[in-house]
């Protein structure tokens, strides 16, 4: 349980550091993340459509 908390703090600090030091790069990373989530959602939607048909 403690290891999870420590890992979470490290990730949060890293994210904040990235945003503060290079906002452009952070924005690119967020865009890539949302693009990946969108692609995954579309894939699930297509899979469900194929199951129904």
Beta strands, then each sheet from edge to edge (+ up, - down):
end
